[in-house]
Amino acid sequence: MAVARVSAPILPFLAEELYGNLVAGVESRAPHSVHLTRFPSAELAPLRDERLEAAMAVARRTVDLARTLRGSAGLKVRQPLARLCVALPGGDLDELEALVALIAEEVNVRDVEVIGDDSTLVERRVKVLLPKVGKRLGPQIPAVMAAARDGAVEIRPDGSVELAGVSLAADEVEILATPRPGTVVAHDEGLLVVIDTELTADLRAEGDARELQRAIQDLRKEAGLALDDRIELHVTGLAPAVAARLTAVAEATLADLVDAVPDGAPTATVELAPGPATISLRRHPASEGSGT
């Protein structure tokens, strides 16, 4: 599936502009805003792909859970991680390959692995939500609770379980996942997400390079320069592993590396894992008066 990627914050404005030009601007009876229209329309309703919508909803839940895990583990968004494992409700999704690539990009992980519910990455136990099942189960409760304590449970792909011969829906139990060392786990109604929190030297260096790139762009903005202005850049204090990535950072920030602080260049300090680094930059002399 080929998908044109557009920055998410731009999409509402782009949709509004297109609607204004193509619909509201030529049809006086049309709502003045795309946000006041009904979707899908009767004309488009037959084209709706509900399976793809459901798959995208699972992908969004996966991203939300992974970001929550990142926060709980104190891992910055710009810090790449080695691996995310996900067990999917039902075991599969429409357009799985494309959605896995999207999840990897959104969560900033190098590899996403789809696993089964029988994965050995976590140890799961079931907590029965008695306020929801008490009246329905009645005298079966002792046997169900004993099975939960003993781990004698079958966890189905949709998040429902079977305990002591009794089926409980996904919203009648809480599945608690205990992570292996070096991982954190989240579980939500049949969706299991595990991220690897161990950071190798290579991962740390890549994360520092991204922090450096962010600091350069922040200093560029403070200096009143546009994102497409070519700049001269001087950086000191980098650890060797981060310095090895400096050329790539310079390319990404439209910078020419120079050996000395440019005259009159604003300077800033960025805190990286090995220690602080100092950056100085100015508009490239060749760009002066060019309007770029």
C-alpha positions in Angstrom: 0.0 0.0 0.0 1.6 3.3 -1.1 0.8 6.1 1.3 1.7 9.8 0.9 3.1 11.0 4.2 2.0 14.4 5.4 2.9 15.9 8.8 -0.1 15.2 11.1 -0.5 18.8 12.5 -0.8 20.1 8.8 -3.6 17.7 7.9 -6.6 19.7 9.4 -5.5 22.9 7.7 -4.8 21.1 4.4 -8.3 19.5 4.5 -9.9 22.8 5.2 -8.1 24.6 2.4 -9.0 21.9 -0.1 -12.6 21.9 0.9 -12.8 25.7 0.6 -11.3 25.7 -2.8 -13.2 22.6 -4.3 -16.5 22.7 -2.5 -17.4 25.8 -0.4 -16.0 28.1 -3.0 -18.2 26.8 -5.8 -21.3 25.5 -4.0 -23.2 28.2 -2.1 -25.4 25.6 -0.2 -22.4 23.7 1.1 -21.4 24.1 4.8 -18.7 26.7 5.1 -16.3 24.3 6.8 -15.3 20.7 6.1 -15.7 20.0 9.8 -19.4 20.7 9.5 -19.9 18.0 6.8 -21.1 14.5 7.4 -18.6 11.7 6.8 -18.8 9.3 5.2 -21.3 10.7 2.8 -23.9 8.5 1.2 -21.8 8.5 -2.0 -18.6 7.4 -0.1 -20.2 5.0 2.4 -19.9 1.9 0.1 -16.2 2.6 -0.2 -15.6 2.5 3.5 -13.0 -0.2 4.6 -14.1 -1.0 8.1 -11.4 -3.8 8.5 -8.7 -1.2 7.7 -10.2 1.3 10.1 -10.2 -1.4 12.8 -6.6 -2.2 12.0 -5.6 1.4 12.2 -7.4 1.7 15.6 -5.2 -1.2 16.9 -2.1 0.5 15.5 -3.0 3.7 17.3 -3.6 1.8 20.6 -0.2 0.2 20.2 1.5 3.5 19.7 -0.3 5.0 22.8 0.7 2.0 25.0 4.3 2.2 23.8 4.5 5.9 24.5 3.1 5.4 27.9 5.7 2.7 28.5 8.4 5.0 27.3 7.3 7.6 29.8 7.2 5.2 32.7 10.7 4.0 31.9 12.1 7.5 31.5 13.0 7.1 27.9 12.9 10.3 25.8 10.9 10.2 22.5 14.1 11.0 20.6 15.9 8.0 22.1 15.7 5.1 19.6 15.0 1.7 21.0 16.0 -1.7 19.7 12.7 -3.6 19.7 9.0 -3.5 20.3 7.0 -6.7 20.4 3.2 -6.7 20.0 0.6 -9.4 20.3 -2.4 -8.4 18.4 -6.1 -9.1 19.2 -7.1 -11.8 16.8 -3.5 -12.4 15.8 -3.4 -10.4 12.6 -4.3 -7.0 11.0 -5.2 -5.8 7.5 -2.2 -4.1 5.9 0.0 -5.5 8.6 3.3 -4.7 7.0 2.5 -1.0 6.4 1.1 -0.6 9.9 4.1 -2.2 11.5 6.3 0.2 9.7 4.1 3.1 10.9 4.3 1.9 14.5 8.1 1.6 14.3 8.3 5.2 13.0 5.9 6.7 15.6 7.4 4.9 18.5 11.0 5.3 17.4 12.1 1.7 17.5 14.4 -0.1 15.1 12.4 -3.3 14.9 8.8 -4.3 15.5 8.1 -8.0 16.0 4.6 -9.4 16.0 4.3 -12.2 18.5 1.7 -14.7 19.5 -0.1 -14.8 22.8 2.0 -17.8 23.8 5.1 -15.6 23.8 7.6 -16.2 26.5 8.5 -12.6 26.8 6.1 -12.1 29.7 4.5 -14.0 32.4 0.7 -13.3 32.5 -1.7 -13.8 35.3 -5.4 -13.0 35.4 -7.3 -10.8 37.9 -11.0 -11.5 37.9 -13.1 -8.3 38.3 -15.6 -9.5 40.9 -17.8 -6.4 40.7 -18.6 -7.3 37.1 -19.0 -11.1 37.4 -20.1 -11.7 40.9 -23.8 -11.8 40.3 -23.5 -13.8 37.1 -21.1 -16.5 38.4 -22.5 -16.9 41.9 -21.4 -20.3 43.4 -18.8 -20.7 40.6 -16.7 -17.8 42.0 -14.5 -19.9 44.4 -13.4 -22.3 41.6 -12.8 -19.4 39.2 -10.7 -17.5 41.8 -8.7 -20.6 42.6 -7.9 -21.2 38.9 -6.8 -17.6 38.6 -4.5 -17.9 41.6 -3.0 -21.1 40.2 -2.5 -19.7 36.7 -4.8 -22.4 35.3 -6.1 -20.1 32.6 -6.6 -20.0 28.8 -6.1 -16.5 27.4 -7.8 -16.1 24.0 -6.6 -13.8 21.2 -9.5 -11.4 21.8 -8.6 -10.9 25.4 -11.3 -13.2 26.9 -10.3 -16.0 29.2 -11.4 -19.4 30.4 -11.0 -20.3 34.1 -12.4 -23.5 35.7 -14.5 -24.1 32.6 -16.0 -20.6 32.8 -15.6 -18.0 30.0 -15.1 -14.4 31.0 -15.1 -11.5 28.5 -12.1 -9.2 28.1 -13.8 -6.5 30.2 -14.5 -8.9 33.0 -10.8 -9.5 33.8 -7.6 -7.7 34.0 -4.6 -9.4 32.5 -1.4 -8.5 34.4 1.8 -9.0 32.5 5.1 -9.3 34.4 8.0 -8.3 32.2 11.3 -10.0 31.9 14.3 -7.9 33.0 15.1 -5.1 30.6 11.6 -4.8 29.3 8.4 -3.1 30.2 4.9 -4.4 29.3 1.4 -3.0 28.8 -1.8 -4.9 28.1 -5.2 -3.6 27.0 -8.1 -5.8 26.0 -6.2 -8.4 24.1 -3.4 -6.1 22.9 0.0 -6.8 24.4 3.0 -4.4 24.0 6.5 -5.1 25.2 9.4 -2.7 24.6 13.1 -3.4 25.2 14.5 -0.7 27.5 18.1 -1.8 27.4 20.2 0.8 25.6 23.4 -0.2 23.8 26.2 2.3 23.2 25.1 2.5 19.6 21.5 3.4 20.6 22.6 6.0 23.1 24.9 7.6 20.5 22.0 7.8 18.0 19.8 9.3 20.6 22.4 11.9 21.4 22.8 12.7 17.7 19.0 13.4 17.6 19.2 15.6 20.6 22.1 17.5 19.0 20.0 17.9 15.8 17.1 19.2 17.8 19.3 21.7 19.7 20.8 23.0 16.3 17.3 23.6 15.0 16.2 25.4 18.2 19.3 27.7 18.0 18.6 28.3 14.3 15.1 29.4 15.3 16.4 31.7 18.1 18.8 33.2 15.6 15.9 34.1 13.3 16.9 31.8 10.6 14.6 29.8 8.4 14.6 26.0 8.3 15.9 26.1 4.7 18.7 28.6 5.4 22.1 27.1 4.9 24.3 27.6 7.9 27.8 27.3 9.2 28.1 25.1 12.2 30.8 24.6 14.9 30.4 21.9 17.5 32.7 21.0 20.4 32.6 18.6 23.3 31.1 15.6 21.5 32.0 12.0 22.6 33.6 10.0 19.7 30.5 7.9 19.1 28.3 11.0 18.6 31.1 12.9 16.7 31.0 10.0 14.2 27.4 10.9 13.4 28.1 14.7 13.1 28.3 14.6 9.3 24.8 13.1 9.1 23.5 15.7 11.5 25.0 18.5 9.4 23.4 17.1 6.3 20.0 17.0 8.0 20.3 20.6 9.3 21.7 22.1 6.0 25.0 22.9 7.8 28.6 23.2 6.7 30.9 22.2 9.5 33.6 24.8 10.3 36.7 24.5 12.5 36.2 27.7 14.5 33.3 29.6 16.0 31.9 31.9 13.2 32.1 35.6 14.0 29.0 36.8 15.8 27.5 33.4 15.9 25.0 32.6 18.7 26.0 29.8 21.0 24.2 27.2 23.0 24.9 24.2 25.2 23.1 20.9 24.8 23.2 18.2 27.5 24.0 14.8 26.0 24.5 11.5 27.8 28.3 11.7 27.8 28.3 15.4 28.9 27.5 18.8 27.5 28.4 19.9 24.0 28.6 23.5 22.6 27.1 24.5 19.3 27.5 27.8 17.4 26.0 28.7 14.1 25.2 31.5 11.6 23.7 31.9 8.2 26.2 30.7 5.5 27.8 33.7 3.9 26.8 32.3 0.5 23.2 32.6 1.5 23.4 36.3 2.5 21.1 38.3 0.3 19.8 35.2 -1.5 16.4 35.3 0.1 16.8 31.7 1.4 
